[in-house]
Amino acid sequence: MYSISPCPVVTTKTITSFKIDRIEISLFKSAVITVILLDSAGSLLDLKFVNMTGEDYSRWSADDSYVVEFIKQSLGFSDVAKPPVEITIAETPVAPPTETSTETSTETSTETSTETSTETSTETSTETL
C-alpha cells in the first residue's frame, strides 16, 4: 500500500425513495425520525435524522401522512410527477342526419305534334289477253 495526500472523491447518488426506520418521541415535546434514503434498486444510500419540534410536532395528530410530508419538506424532496392518464373513448359510428327537402319542382312539358301524312298511291294495271 502506498500513502498519498488525501484527495476528495465526489460520487453522485440519486435518491428515488425513502423509508422511515424509527421515530423516537419525547412526549409533548419532539420527535427524532430516522430516515433511510434508497436508490432505484432499493439499495441504502444514506441515513438522515429529521427533528420535529415545536409547532410541527403539535400539528402531528392521528394522521401519520403528516410525518411523511414533513420529511419531504425537511429534506427538500418533491413528489413524483404522475404521468397523464390516457383515456380512450370508443367512437360509435353515427349515421349522417337525414336530409329533409322542401323544394318544390314545377315542370311543365308541352309537346305539340303537327305531323301530316299524305300518301298517294297510283296503280295502273294493264292486262292484255
N, CA, C and O atoms as a printed pandas DataFrame, in Angstrom:
     atom_number atom_name residue_name chain_id  residue_number  x_coord  y_coord  z_coord
0              1         N          MET        A               1    0.856   -1.155    0.000
1              2        CA          MET        A               1    0.000    0.000    0.000
2              3         C          MET        A               1    0.912    1.231    0.000
3              4         O          MET        A               1    1.933    1.264    0.687
4              5         N          TYR        A               2    0.522    2.242   -0.785
5              6        CA          TYR        A               2    1.308    3.460   -0.898
6              7         C          TYR        A               2    0.499    4.622   -0.346
7              8         O          TYR        A               2   -0.654    4.797   -0.740
8              9         N          SER        A               3    1.041    5.390    0.518
9             10        CA          SER        A               3    0.368    6.539    1.120
10            11         C          SER        A               3    0.433    7.728    0.186
11            12         O          SER        A               3    1.448    7.974   -0.466
12            13         N          ILE        A               4   -0.685    8.473    0.130
13            14        CA          ILE        A               4   -0.753    9.714   -0.663
14            15         C          ILE        A               4   -1.417   10.783    0.178
15            16         O          ILE        A               4   -1.968   10.495    1.241
16            17         N          SER        A               5   -1.366   12.005   -0.292
17            18        CA          SER        A               5   -2.092   13.094    0.366
18            19         C          SER        A               5   -3.579   12.856    0.168
19            20         O          SER        A               5   -3.981   12.363   -0.886
20            21         N          PRO        A               6   -4.407   13.191    1.150
21            22        CA          PRO        A               6   -5.857   12.999    0.978
22            23         C          PRO        A               6   -6.370   13.707   -0.276
23            24         O          PRO        A               6   -6.007   14.848   -0.563
24            25         N          CYS        A               7   -7.212   13.007   -1.001
25            26        CA          CYS        A               7   -7.777   13.525   -2.250
26            27         C          CYS        A               7   -9.284   13.285   -2.212
27            28         O          CYS        A               7   -9.726   12.142   -2.099
28            29         N          PRO        A               8  -10.082   14.365   -2.306
29            30        CA          PRO        A               8  -11.539   14.171   -2.240
30            31         C          PRO        A               8  -12.074   13.467   -3.492
31            32         O          PRO        A               8  -11.622   13.722   -4.609
32            33         N          VAL        A               9  -13.028   12.594   -3.281
33            34        CA          VAL        A               9  -13.706   11.901   -4.374
34            35         C          VAL        A               9  -15.186   12.241   -4.251
35            36         O          VAL        A               9  -15.783   12.072   -3.188
36            37         N          VAL        A              10  -15.770   12.720   -5.338
37            38        CA          VAL        A              10  -17.182   13.081   -5.340
38            39         C          VAL        A              10  -17.951   12.001   -6.092
39            40         O          VAL        A              10  -17.635   11.664   -7.233
40            41         N          THR        A              11  -18.958   11.474   -5.428
41            42        CA          THR        A              11  -19.809   10.461   -6.043
42            43         C          THR        A              11  -21.240   10.988   -6.044
43            44         O          THR        A              11  -21.738   11.440   -5.013
44            45         N          THR        A              12  -21.894   10.933   -7.186
45            46        CA          THR        A              12  -23.276   11.377   -7.275
46            47         C          THR        A              12  -24.185   10.179   -7.072
47            48         O          THR        A              12  -24.049    9.154   -7.740
48            49         N          LYS        A              13  -25.107   10.326   -6.146
49            50        CA          LYS        A              13  -26.076    9.275   -5.859
50            51         C          LYS        A              13  -27.466    9.846   -6.097
51            52         O          LYS        A              13  -27.727   11.003   -5.765
52            53         N          THR        A              14  -28.345    9.060   -6.659
53            54        CA          THR        A              14  -29.697    9.524   -6.925
54            55         C          THR        A              14  -30.654    8.830   -5.980
55            56         O          THR        A              14  -30.812    7.609   -6.016
56            57         N          ILE        A              15  -31.292    9.623   -5.135
57            58        CA          ILE        A              15  -32.265    9.101   -4.182
58            59         C          ILE        A              15  -33.612    9.052   -4.892
59            60         O          ILE        A              15  -34.051   10.050   -5.464
60            61         N          THR        A              16  -34.267    7.902   -4.858
61            62        CA          THR        A              16  -35.574    7.779   -5.510
62            63         C          THR        A              16  -36.698    7.483   -4.522
63            64         O          THR        A              16  -37.875    7.606   -4.863
64            65         N          SER        A              17  -36.336    7.090   -3.288
65            66        CA          SER        A              17  -37.359    6.810   -2.278
66            67         C          SER        A              17  -36.724    6.854   -0.890
67            68         O          SER        A              17  -35.503    6.908   -0.742
68            69         N          PHE        A              18  -37.587    6.831    0.114
69            70        CA          PHE        A              18  -37.093    6.763    1.486
70            71         C          PHE        A              18  -38.022    5.919    2.332
71            72         O          PHE        A              18  -39.187    5.712    1.991
72            73         N          LYS        A              19  -37.486    5.435    3.441
73            74        CA          LYS        A              19  -38.269    4.675    4.418
74            75         C          LYS        A              19  -38.072    5.324    5.775
75            76         O          LYS        A              19  -36.998    5.843    6.077
76            77         N          ILE        A              20  -39.104    5.291    6.579
77            78        CA          ILE        A              20  -38.990    5.737    7.963
78            79         C          ILE        A              20  -38.611    4.499    8.772
79            80         O          ILE        A              20  -39.365    3.529    8.839
80            81         N          ASP        A              21  -37.429    4.552    9.382
81            82        CA          ASP        A              21  -36.942    3.392   10.117
82            83         C          ASP        A              21  -37.482    3.365   11.538
83            84         O          ASP        A              21  -38.021    2.353   11.986
84            85         N          ARG        A              22  -37.336    4.483   12.245
85            86        CA          ARG        A              22  -37.865    4.559   13.606
86            87         C          ARG        A              22  -38.092    6.016   13.984
87            88         O          ARG        A              22  -37.510    6.936   13.409
88            89         N          ILE        A              23  -38.948    6.184   14.959
89            90        CA          ILE        A              23  -39.238    7.521   15.486
90            91         C          ILE        A              23  -39.067    7.464   17.003
91            92         O          ILE        A              23  -39.705    6.659   17.681
92            93         N          GLU        A              24  -38.204    8.323   17.520
93            94        CA          GLU        A              24  -38.012    8.441   18.960
94            95         C          GLU        A              24  -38.788    9.673   19.430
95            96         O          GLU        A              24  -38.536   10.787   18.972
96            97         N          ILE        A              25  -39.713    9.465   20.330
97            98        CA          ILE        A              25  -40.602   10.545   20.759
98            99         C          ILE        A              25  -40.293   10.979   22.185
99           100         O          ILE        A              25  -40.124   10.155   23.084
100          101         N          SER        A              26  -40.224   12.278   22.365
101          102        CA          SER        A              26  -40.223   12.878   23.702
102          103         C          SER        A              26  -41.624   13.450   23.850
103          104         O          SER        A              26  -41.944   14.474   23.246
104          105         N          LEU        A              27  -42.469   12.790   24.658
105          106        CA          LEU        A              27  -43.880   13.164   24.748
106          107         C          LEU        A              27  -44.078   14.655   24.976
107          108         O          LEU        A              27  -43.409   15.281   25.798
108          109         N          PHE        A              28  -45.034   15.204   24.208
109          110        CA          PHE        A              28  -45.443   16.609   24.278
110          111         C          PHE        A              28  -44.325   17.585   23.913
111          112         O          PHE        A              28  -44.440   18.785   24.164
112          113         N          LYS        A              29  -43.232   17.067   23.315
113          114        CA          LYS        A              29  -42.093   17.941   23.054
114          115         C          LYS        A              29  -41.560   17.831   21.627
115          116         O          LYS        A              29  -41.547   18.820   20.893
116          117         N          SER        A              30  -41.114   16.619   21.224
117          118        CA          SER        A              30  -40.454   16.477   19.924
118          119         C          SER        A              30  -40.387   15.022   19.492
119          120         O          SER        A              30  -40.747   14.107   20.232
120          121         N          ALA        A              31  -39.902   14.841   18.245
121          122        CA          ALA        A              31  -39.660   13.513   17.702
122          123         C          ALA        A              31  -38.401   13.574   16.845
123          124         O          ALA        A              31  -38.167   14.550   16.133
124          125         N          VAL        A              32  -37.596   12.519   16.921
125          126        CA          VAL        A              32  -36.436   12.378   16.047
126          127         C          VAL        A              32  -36.741   11.188   15.146
127          128         O          VAL        A              32  -36.948   10.070   15.619
128          129         N          ILE        A              33  -36.764   11.449   13.830
129          130        CA          ILE        A              33  -37.164   10.433   12.852
130          131         C          ILE        A              33  -35.928    9.959   12.097
131          132         O          ILE        A              33  -35.198   10.767   11.521
132          133         N          THR        A              34  -35.694    8.648   12.102
133          134        CA          THR        A              34  -34.588    8.067   11.338
134          135         C          THR        A              34  -35.117    7.717    9.955
135          136         O          THR        A              34  -36.054    6.930    9.817
136          137         N          VAL        A              35  -34.505    8.311    8.931
137          138        CA          VAL        A              35  -34.960    8.146    7.546
138          139         C          VAL        A              35  -33.869    7.437    6.748
139          140         O          VAL        A              35  -32.712    7.857    6.757
140          141         N          ILE        A              36  -34.241    6.369    6.065
141          142        CA          ILE        A              36  -33.319    5.626    5.198
142          143         C          ILE        A              36  -33.547    6.095    3.768
143          144         O          ILE        A              36  -34.670    6.038    3.267
144          145         N          LEU        A              37  -32.494    6.555    3.113
145          146        CA          LEU        A              37  -32.577    7.019    1.726
146          147         C          LEU        A              37  -32.132    5.892    0.801
147          148         O          LEU        A              37  -31.093    5.268    1.017
148          149         N          LEU        A              38  -32.935    5.639   -0.235
149          150        CA          LEU        A              38  -32.719    4.499   -1.134
150          151         C          LEU        A              38  -32.598    4.940   -2.592
151          152         O          LEU        A              38  -33.124    5.983   -2.982
152          153         N          ASP        A              39  -31.896    4.129   -3.392
153          154        CA          ASP        A              39  -31.835    4.383   -4.837
154          155         C          ASP        A              39  -32.920    3.560   -5.532
155          156         O          ASP        A              39  -33.735    2.919   -4.869
156          157         N          SER        A              40  -32.930    3.578   -6.867
157          158        CA          SER        A              40  -33.995    2.889   -7.617
158          159         C          SER        A              40  -33.956    1.375   -7.463
159          160         O          SER        A              40  -34.963    0.706   -7.695
160          161         N          ALA        A              41  -32.797    0.818   -7.070
161          162        CA          ALA        A              41  -32.690   -0.624   -6.859
162          163         C          ALA        A              41  -33.045   -1.010   -5.428
163          164         O          ALA        A              41  -33.050   -2.191   -5.084
164          165         N          GLY        A              42  -33.346   -0.002   -4.586
165          166        CA          GLY        A              42  -33.681   -0.264   -3.197
166          167         C          GLY        A              42  -32.458   -0.376   -2.300
167          168         O          GLY        A              42  -32.554   -0.810   -1.152
168          169         N          SER        A              43  -31.310    0.017   -2.832
169          170        CA          SER        A              43  -30.065   -0.038   -2.050
170          171         C          SER        A              43  -29.950    1.175   -1.142
171          172         O          SER        A              43  -30.368    2.276   -1.500
172          173         N          LEU        A              44  -29.377    0.958    0.041
173          174        CA          LEU        A              44  -29.175    2.017    1.019
174          175         C          LEU        A              44  -28.131    3.011    0.513
175          176         O          LEU        A              44  -27.019    2.627    0.150
176          177         N          LEU        A              45  -28.500    4.283    0.495
177          178        CA          LEU        A              45  -27.559    5.325    0.101
178          179         C          LEU        A              45  -27.080    6.132    1.304
179          180         O          LEU        A              45  -25.910    6.509    1.381
180          181         N          ASP        A              46  -27.990    6.393    2.241
181          182        CA          ASP        A              46  -27.637    7.238    3.377
182          183         C          ASP        A              46  -28.711    7.134    4.454
183          184         O          ASP        A              46  -29.812    6.645    4.206
184          185         N          LEU        A              47  -28.373    7.602    5.651
185          186        CA          LEU        A              47  -29.315    7.731    6.762
186          187         C          LEU        A              47  -29.382    9.201    7.145
187          188         O          LEU        A              47  -28.361    9.888    7.176
188          189         N          LYS        A              48  -30.575    9.677    7.435
189          190        CA          LYS        A              48  -30.760   11.058    7.896
190          191         C          LYS        A              48  -31.581   11.017    9.174
191          192         O          LYS        A              48  -32.408   10.127    9.369
192          193         N          PHE        A              49  -31.341   11.992   10.038
193          194        CA          PHE        A              49  -32.131   12.151   11.254
194          195         C          PHE        A              49  -32.870   13.479   11.141
195          196         O          PHE        A              49  -32.252   14.539   11.045
196          197         N          VAL        A              50  -34.190   13.410   11.155
197          198        CA          VAL        A              50  -35.024   14.601   10.999
198          199         C          VAL        A              50  -35.661   14.901   12.347
199          200         O          VAL        A              50  -36.317   14.045   12.939
200          201         N          ASN        A              51  -35.463   16.127   12.826
201          202        CA          ASN        A              51  -36.045   16.554   14.105
202          203         C          ASN        A              51  -37.365   17.273   13.868
203          204         O          ASN        A              51  -37.450   18.182   13.042
204          205         N          MET        A              52  -38.374   16.865   14.588
205          206        CA          MET        A              52  -39.683   17.521   14.535
206          207         C          MET        A              52  -39.932   18.099   15.928
207          208         O          MET        A              52  -40.034   17.367   16.913
208          209         N          THR        A              53  -40.027   19.417   15.988
209          210        CA          THR        A              53  -40.197   20.086   17.289
210          211         C          THR        A              53  -41.262   21.173   17.200
211          212         O          THR        A              53  -41.755   21.489   16.117
212          213         N          GLY        A              54  -41.607   21.741   18.354
213          214        CA          GLY        A              54  -42.488   22.904   18.427
214          215         C          GLY        A              54  -43.819   22.716   17.731
215          216         O          GLY        A              54  -44.512   21.717   17.925
216          217         N          GLU        A              55  -44.164   23.719   16.903
217          218        CA          GLU        A              55  -45.446   23.728   16.179
218          219         C          GLU        A              55  -45.584   22.520   15.262
219          220         O          GLU        A              55  -46.666   21.945   15.141
220          221         N          ASP        A              56  -44.487   22.137   14.617
221          222        CA          ASP        A              56  -44.537   20.976   13.713
222          223         C          ASP        A              56  -44.944   19.725   14.485
223          224         O          ASP        A              56  -45.766   18.942   14.010
224          225         N          TYR        A              57  -44.377   19.538   15.660
225          226        CA          TYR        A              57  -44.732   18.380   16.484
226          227         C          TYR        A              57  -46.180   18.470   16.949
227          228         O          TYR        A              57  -46.887   17.462   16.982
228          229         N          SER        A              58  -46.626   19.673   17.310
229          230        CA          SER        A              58  -48.009   19.875   17.774
230          231         C          SER        A              58  -49.028   19.570   16.678
231          232         O          SER        A              58  -50.127   19.104   16.975
232          233         N          ARG        A              59  -48.681   19.827   15.416
233          234        CA          ARG        A              59  -49.606   19.593   14.288
234          235         C          ARG        A              59  -49.791   18.110   13.978
235          236         O          ARG        A              59  -50.785   17.715   13.368
236          237         N          TRP        A              60  -48.829   17.294   14.400
237          238        CA          TRP        A              60  -48.907   15.857   14.125
238          239         C          TRP        A              60  -49.928   15.248   15.067
239          240         O          TRP        A              60  -49.696   15.132   16.270
240          241         N          SER        A              61  -51.043   14.868   14.509
241          242        CA          SER        A              61  -52.106   14.271   15.330
242          243         C          SER        A              61  -52.189   12.784   15.006
243          244         O          SER        A              61  -51.181   12.081   15.068
244          245         N          ALA        A              62  -53.347   12.311   14.672
245          246        CA          ALA        A              62  -53.529   10.894   14.336
246          247         C          ALA        A              62  -53.189   10.599   12.877
247          248         O          ALA        A              62  -53.163    9.437   12.474
248          249         N          ASP        A              63  -52.928   11.641   12.080
249          250        CA          ASP        A              63  -52.649   11.464   10.656
250          251         C          ASP        A              63  -51.141   11.325   10.428
251          252         O          ASP        A              63  -50.413   12.318   10.417
252          253         N          ASP        A              64  -50.682   10.087   10.246
253          254        CA          ASP        A              64  -49.247    9.844   10.072
254          255         C          ASP        A              64  -48.715   10.311    8.715
255          256         O          ASP        A              64  -47.502   10.424    8.539
256          257         N          SER        A              65  -49.598   10.580    7.762
257          258        CA          SER        A              65  -49.121   11.106    6.475
258          259         C          SER        A              65  -48.498   12.497    6.670
259          260         O          SER        A              65  -47.714   12.949    5.835
260          261         N          TYR        A              66  -48.842   13.159    7.755
261          262        CA          TYR        A              66  -48.219   14.457    8.096
262          263         C          TYR        A              66  -46.708   14.273    8.267
263          264         O          TYR        A              66  -45.932   15.132    7.849
264          265         N          VAL        A              67  -46.285   13.158    8.880
265          266        CA          VAL        A              67  -44.860   12.886    9.104
266          267         C          VAL        A              67  -44.151   12.724    7.758
267          268         O          VAL        A              67  -43.063   13.264    7.559
268          269         N          VAL        A              68  -44.763   11.984    6.840
269          270        CA          VAL        A              68  -44.170   11.770    5.518
270          271         C          VAL        A              68  -43.994   13.108    4.804
271          272         O          VAL        A              68  -42.927   13.373    4.252
272          273         N          GLU        A              69  -45.017   13.949    4.806
273          274        CA          GLU        A              69  -44.929   15.263    4.153
274          275         C          GLU        A              69  -43.895   16.152    4.847
275          276         O          GLU        A              69  -43.193   16.916    4.185
276          277         N          PHE        A              70  -43.796   16.056    6.169
277          278        CA          PHE        A              70  -42.803   16.831    6.923
278          279         C          PHE        A              70  -41.384   16.418    6.517
279          280         O          PHE        A              70  -40.514   17.271    6.342
280          281         N          ILE        A              71  -41.155   15.118    6.370
281          282        CA          ILE        A              71  -39.830   14.630    5.941
282          283         C          ILE        A              71  -39.506   15.132    4.537
283          284         O          ILE        A              71  -38.402   15.617    4.291
284          285         N          LYS        A              72  -40.460   15.018    3.619
285          286        CA          LYS        A              72  -40.243   15.505    2.249
286          287         C          LYS        A              72  -39.849   16.972    2.255
287          288         O          LYS        A              72  -38.904   17.369    1.574
288          289         N          GLN        A              73  -40.565   17.767    3.017
289          290        CA          GLN        A              73  -40.290   19.201    3.084
290          291         C          GLN        A              73  -38.931   19.462    3.740
291          292         O          GLN        A              73  -38.159   20.289    3.254
292          293         N          SER        A              74  -38.639   18.773    4.824
293          294        CA          SER        A              74  -37.382   18.982    5.547
294          295         C          SER        A              74  -36.161   18.612    4.718
295          296         O          SER        A              74  -35.137   19.289    4.796
296          297         N          LEU        A              75  -36.253   17.555    3.931
297          298        CA          LEU        A              75  -35.119   17.101    3.130
298          299         C          LEU        A              75  -35.122   17.668    1.709
299          300         O          LEU        A              75  -34.209   17.393    0.930
300          301         N          GLY        A              76  -36.137   18.454    1.371
301          302        CA          GLY        A              76  -36.184   19.090    0.049
302          303         C          GLY        A              76  -36.615   18.169   -1.070
303          304         O          GLY        A              76  -36.254   18.381   -2.227
304          305         N          PHE        A              77  -37.387   17.143   -0.733
305          306        CA          PHE        A              77  -37.865   16.216   -1.753
306          307         C          PHE        A              77  -39.191   16.711   -2.322
307          308         O          PHE        A              77  -39.942   17.433   -1.666
308          309         N          SER        A              78  -39.458   16.301   -3.562
309          310        CA          SER        A              78  -40.755   16.614   -4.166
310          311         C          SER        A              78  -41.414   15.301   -4.580
311          312         O          SER        A              78  -40.758   14.264   -4.684
312          313         N          ASP        A              79  -42.695   15.367   -4.809
313          314        CA          ASP        A              79  -43.447   14.177   -5.216
314          315         C          ASP        A              79  -43.090   13.790   -6.638
315          316         O          ASP        A              79  -42.667   14.620   -7.442
316          317         N          VAL        A              80  -43.268   12.522   -6.929
317          318        CA          VAL        A              80  -43.052   12.013   -8.282
318          319         C          VAL        A              80  -44.174   12.532   -9.160
319          320         O          VAL        A              80  -45.350   12.430   -8.811
320          321         N          ALA        A              81  -43.800   13.093  -10.305
321          322        CA          ALA        A              81  -44.818   13.560  -11.253
322          323         C          ALA        A              81  -45.536   12.347  -11.813
323          324         O          ALA        A              81  -44.909   11.421  -12.327
324          325         N          LYS        A              82  -46.837   12.361  -11.710
325          326        CA          LYS        A              82  -47.629   11.246  -12.227
326          327         C          LYS        A              82  -47.846   11.450  -13.711
327          328         O          LYS        A              82  -48.182   12.546  -14.159
328          329         N          PRO        A              83  -47.648   10.370  -14.478
329          330        CA          PRO        A              83  -47.885   10.514  -15.911
330          331         C          PRO        A              83  -49.355   10.782  -16.185
331          332         O          PRO        A              83  -50.222   10.338  -15.432
332          333         N          PRO        A              84  -49.636   11.500  -17.252
333          334        CA          PRO        A              84  -51.031   11.773  -17.561
334          335         C          PRO        A              84  -51.786   10.483  -17.848
335          336         O          PRO        A              84  -51.257    9.540  -18.436
336          337         N          VAL        A              85  -52.997   10.477  -17.427
337          338        CA          VAL        A              85  -53.846    9.312  -17.659
338          339         C          VAL        A              85  -54.401    9.409  -19.063
339          340         O          VAL        A              85  -54.966   10.427  -19.463
340          341         N          GLU        A              86  -54.228    8.325  -19.803
341          342        CA          GLU        A              86  -54.714    8.310  -21.177
342          343         C          GLU        A              86  -56.075    7.639  -21.202
343          344         O          GLU        A              86  -56.235    6.509  -20.739
344          345         N          ILE        A              87  -57.029    8.330  -21.735
345          346        CA          ILE        A              87  -58.385    7.802  -21.811
346          347         C          ILE        A              87  -58.722    7.581  -23.272
347          348         O          ILE        A              87  -58.578    8.482  -24.099
348          349         N          THR        A              88  -59.171    6.376  -23.581
349          350        CA          THR        A              88  -59.570    6.063  -24.945
350          351         C          THR        A              88  -61.085    5.942  -24.973
351          352         O          THR        A              88  -61.676    5.170  -24.219
352          353         N          ILE        A              89  -61.684    6.697  -25.831
353          354        CA          ILE        A              89  -63.137    6.663  -25.974
354          355         C          ILE        A              89  -63.436    6.016  -27.316
355          356         O          ILE        A              89  -63.032    6.509  -28.369
356          357         N          ALA        A              90  -64.148    4.910  -27.253
357          358        CA          ALA        A              90  -64.521    4.224  -28.477
358          359         C          ALA        A              90  -65.632    5.006  -29.151
359          360         O          ALA        A              90  -66.655    5.326  -28.546
360          361         N          GLU        A              91  -65.404    5.300  -30.400
361          362        CA          GLU        A              91  -66.411    6.067  -31.132
362          363         C          GLU        A              91  -67.361    5.120  -31.838
363          364         O          GLU        A              91  -66.935    4.190  -32.522
364          365         N          THR        A              92  -68.637    5.360  -31.670
365          366        CA          THR        A              92  -69.665    4.593  -32.352
366          367         C          THR        A              92  -70.033    5.346  -33.611
367          368         O          THR        A              92  -70.370    6.528  -33.559
368          369         N          PRO        A              93  -69.969    4.656  -34.760
369          370        CA          PRO        A              93  -70.312    5.362  -35.995
370          371         C          PRO        A              93  -71.746    5.889  -35.924
371          372         O          PRO        A              93  -72.669    5.187  -35.512
372          373         N          VAL        A              94  -71.893    7.092  -36.322
373          374        CA          VAL        A              94  -73.205    7.723  -36.311
374          375         C          VAL        A              94  -73.610    7.980  -37.746
375          376         O          VAL        A              94  -72.839    8.529  -38.532
376          377         N          ALA        A              95  -74.855    7.570  -38.091
377          378        CA          ALA        A              95  -75.359    7.792  -39.439
378          379         C          ALA        A              95  -75.526    9.290  -39.655
379          380         O          ALA        A              95  -75.940   10.016  -38.751
380          381         N          PRO        A              96  -75.199    9.746  -40.863
381          382        CA          PRO        A              96  -75.368   11.176  -41.121
382          383         C          PRO        A              96  -76.839   11.553  -40.997
383          384         O          PRO        A              96  -77.709   10.719  -41.245
384          385         N          PRO        A              97  -77.124   12.768  -40.628
385          386        CA          PRO        A              97  -78.516   13.177  -40.469
386          387         C          PRO        A              97  -79.279   13.063  -41.784
387          388         O          PRO        A              97  -78.722   13.317  -42.852
388          389         N          THR        A              98  -80.561   12.678  -41.705
389          390        CA          THR        A              98  -81.411   12.545  -42.881
390          391         C          THR        A              98  -81.758   13.939  -43.374
391          392         O          THR        A              98  -82.169   14.818  -42.616
392          393         N          GLU        A              99  -81.572   14.104  -44.689
393          394        CA          GLU        A              99  -81.863   15.420  -45.245
394          395         C          GLU        A              99  -83.346   15.526  -45.547
395          396         O          GLU        A              99  -83.920   14.615  -46.142
396          397         N          THR        A             100  -83.950   16.578  -45.163
397          398        CA          THR        A             100  -85.353   16.837  -45.446
398          399         C          THR        A             100  -85.382   17.924  -46.501
399          400         O          THR        A             100  -84.838   19.013  -46.320
400          401         N          SER        A             101  -86.037   17.597  -47.616
401          402        CA          SER        A             101  -86.075   18.556  -48.706
402          403         C          SER        A             101  -87.451   19.191  -48.771
403          404         O          SER        A             101  -88.471   18.503  -48.729
404          405         N          THR        A             102  -87.466   20.477  -48.872
405          406        CA          THR        A             102  -88.740   21.186  -49.003
406          407         C          THR        A             102  -88.795   21.917  -50.329
407          408         O          THR        A             102  -89.504   22.911  -50.486
408          409         N          GLU        A             103  -88.023   21.397  -51.290
409          410        CA          GLU        A             103  -88.014   22.038  -52.596
410          411         C          GLU        A             103  -89.264   21.635  -53.373
411          412         O          GLU        A             103  -89.702   20.488  -53.289
412          413         N          THR        A             104  -89.831   22.558  -54.118
413          414        CA          THR        A             104  -90.982   22.272  -54.957
414          415         C          THR        A             104  -90.523   22.391  -56.392
415          416         O          THR        A             104  -89.934   23.393  -56.796
416          417         N          SER        A             105  -90.799   21.366  -57.139
417          418        CA          SER        A             105  -90.362   21.383  -58.524
418          419         C          SER        A             105  -91.610   21.495  -59.416
419          420         O          SER        A             105  -92.518   20.667  -59.345
420          421         N          THR        A             106  -91.627   22.506  -60.229
421          422        CA          THR        A             106  -92.732   22.690  -61.161
422          423         C          THR        A             106  -92.154   22.605  -62.551
423          424         O          THR        A             106  -91.391   23.465  -62.990
424          425         N          GLU        A             107  -92.539   21.540  -63.235
425          426        CA          GLU        A             107  -92.017   21.356  -64.578
426          427         C          GLU        A             107  -93.203   21.199  -65.517
427          428         O          GLU        A             107  -94.075   20.360  -65.290
428          429         N          THR        A             108  -93.234   21.974  -66.528
429          430        CA          THR        A             108  -94.330   21.884  -67.479
430          431         C          THR        A             108  -93.748   21.431  -68.797
431          432         O          THR        A             108  -92.783   21.997  -69.310
432          433         N          SER        A             109  -94.359   20.403  -69.323
433          434        CA          SER        A             109  -93.878   19.899  -70.592
434          435         C          SER        A             109  -95.011   20.025  -71.594
435          436         O          SER        A             109  -96.109   19.516  -71.370
436          437         N          THR        A             110  -94.745   20.696  -72.685
437          438        CA          THR        A             110  -95.749   20.855  -73.731
438          439         C          THR        A             110  -95.157   20.325  -75.017
439          440         O          THR        A             110  -94.127   20.803  -75.492
440          441         N          GLU        A             111  -95.827   19.328  -75.574
441          442        CA          GLU        A             111  -95.371   18.796  -76.854
442          443         C          GLU        A             111  -96.485   19.013  -77.866
443          444         O          GLU        A             111  -97.643   18.662  -77.643
444          445         N          THR        A             112  -96.113   19.573  -78.924
445          446        CA          THR        A             112  -97.084   19.778  -79.988
446          447         C          THR        A             112  -96.606   18.998  -81.189
447          448         O          THR        A             112  -95.474   19.145  -81.650
448          449         N          SER        A             113  -97.489   18.176  -81.675
449          450        CA          SER        A             113  -97.108   17.397  -82.824
450          451         C          SER        A             113  -97.971   17.838  -83.987
451          452         O          SER        A             113  -99.198   17.834  -83.895
452          453         N          THR        A             114  -97.350   18.207  -85.049
453          454        CA          THR        A             114  -98.086   18.616  -86.253
454          455         C          THR        A             114  -97.591   17.789  -87.436
455          456         O          THR        A             114  -96.986   18.300  -88.378
456          457         N          GLU        A             115  -97.862   16.544  -87.350
457          458        CA          GLU        A             115  -97.437   15.661  -88.433
458          459         C          GLU        A             115  -98.589   15.537  -89.436
459          460         O          GLU        A             115  -99.745   15.321  -89.071
460          461         N          THR        A             116  -98.245   15.674  -90.645
461          462        CA          THR        A             116  -99.239   15.493  -91.700
462          463         C          THR        A             116  -98.726   14.421  -92.631
463          464         O          THR        A             116  -97.619   14.484  -93.164
464          465         N          SER        A             117  -99.545   13.479  -92.791
465          466        CA          SER        A             117  -99.105   12.388  -93.638
466          467         C          SER        A             117 -100.021   12.361  -94.870
467          468         O          SER        A             117 -101.242   12.250  -94.763
468          469         N          THR        A             118  -99.400   12.462  -96.008
469          470        CA          THR        A             118 -100.153   12.385  -97.241
470          471         C          THR        A             118  -99.527   11.301  -98.085
471          472         O          THR        A             118  -98.372   11.381  -98.504
472          473         N          GLU        A             119 -100.325   10.297  -98.314
473          474        CA          GLU        A             119  -99.807    9.201  -99.110
474          475         C          GLU        A             119 -100.674    9.090 -100.376
475          476         O          GLU        A             119 -101.898    8.975 -100.314
476          477         N          THR        A             120 -100.031    9.127 -101.444
477          478        CA          THR        A             120 -100.767    8.975 -102.699
478          479         C          THR        A             120 -100.240    7.758 -103.424
479          480         O          THR        A             120  -99.045    7.628 -103.690
480          481         N          SER        A             121 -101.117    6.919 -103.718
481          482        CA          SER        A             121 -100.677    5.721 -104.394
482          483         C          SER        A             121 -101.467    5.605 -105.700
483          484         O          SER        A             121 -102.697    5.639 -105.716
484          485         N          THR        A             122 -100.746    5.473 -106.743
485          486        CA          THR        A             122 -101.388    5.337 -108.030
486          487         C          THR        A             122 -100.951    4.032 -108.637
487          488         O          THR        A             122  -99.767    3.758 -108.833
488          489         N          GLU        A             123 -101.941    3.253 -108.921
489          490        CA          GLU        A             123 -101.604    1.980 -109.554
490          491         C          GLU        A             123 -102.250    1.916 -110.930
491          492         O          GLU        A             123 -103.438    2.173 -111.129
492          493         N          THR        A             124 -101.466    1.589 -111.769
493          494        CA          THR        A             124 -102.029    1.421 -113.118
494          495         C          THR        A             124 -101.735   -0.020 -113.522
495          496         O          THR        A             124 -100.609   -0.514 -113.465
496          497         N          SER        A             125 -102.770   -0.624 -113.912
497          498        CA          SER        A             125 -102.590   -2.004 -114.276
498          499         C          SER        A             125 -103.153   -2.206 -115.690
499          500         O          SER        A             125 -104.283   -1.823 -115.994
500          501         N          THR        A             126 -102.383   -2.779 -116.481
501          502        CA          THR        A             126 -102.818   -3.035 -117.832
502          503         C          THR        A             126 -102.653   -4.528 -118.093
503          504         O          THR        A             126 -101.592   -5.127 -117.914
504          505         N          GLU        A             127 -103.782   -5.083 -118.530
505          506        CA          GLU        A             127 -103.736   -6.515 -118.784
506          507         C          GLU        A             127 -104.097   -6.775 -120.249
507          508         O          GLU        A             127 -105.037   -6.191 -120.787
508          509         N          THR        A             128 -103.366   -7.620 -120.845
509          510        CA          THR        A             128 -103.675   -7.945 -122.221
510          511         C          THR        A             128 -103.963   -9.434 -122.274
511          512         O          THR        A             128 -103.308  -10.270 -121.651
512          513         N          LEU        A             129 -105.020   -9.708 -123.088
513          514        CA          LEU        A             129 -105.370  -11.108 -123.256
514          515         C          LEU        A             129 -105.189  -11.527 -124.656
515          516         O          LEU        A             129 -105.437  -12.685 -124.990
